[in-house]
Amino acid sequence: MPQKKQKQTSNKMSTQKIVGGILLIAAAGFFIYNNFFKEDKPKMDYYNFTKEGELSFSDSLGTSKTKIDLEVADNEYERELGLMKRIEMKENQGMLFIFPDEQILSFWMRNTLISLDMMFINAAKEIVTIHRNTTKLSDQTYPSSKPAMYVVEVVAGFTERHNIRVGDRIDWKRN
């Protein structure tokens, strides 16, 4: 009889060791998956494009080059937010920043998830500076070379694909 009890205790201990080992392996697997393999998206609210008008580009003689749908940033909050927290923007979309006065302006790409082309435009609606293919998620500054009152941001490569140059002009209408 004592031998049977000892065998049962031994079997019980072996079972406990096996279960403990399985739990340890499961915990290690969970840790490894969550820390090395799971692709978490950044915890961030994302914004979608809202069409508020249309903007057209033309050369210095007035010959039309292309048009885009437009979202407008014309107050302090909208200008600060800009195109941050956007995961995509289409080729025919852009944002127009309107400032109260013509001045040297400077933008950066902090919290901007897509590379952009930035055009700085003076009060006469003439492009004075273009920064192409800006670096996303960067604190690098992109200043205007001359005083500007407007900035247009479009997807990276847009200005090259549509032959947009310094000296070209813009015009827009709101919905």
Buried (B, 14 or more C-beta within 10 A) or exposed (E): EEEEEEEEEEEEEEEEEEEEEEEEEEEEEEEEEEEEEEEEEEEEEEBEBEEBBBBBBBBEEEEEBBBBBBBBBBEEEBBEBBBBBBEEBEEBBBBBBBBEEBEEBEBBBEBBBBBBBBBBBBEEBBBBBBBBBBBBEEEEEBBBEEBBBBBBBBBBBBBEEBEBBBEBBBEBEEE
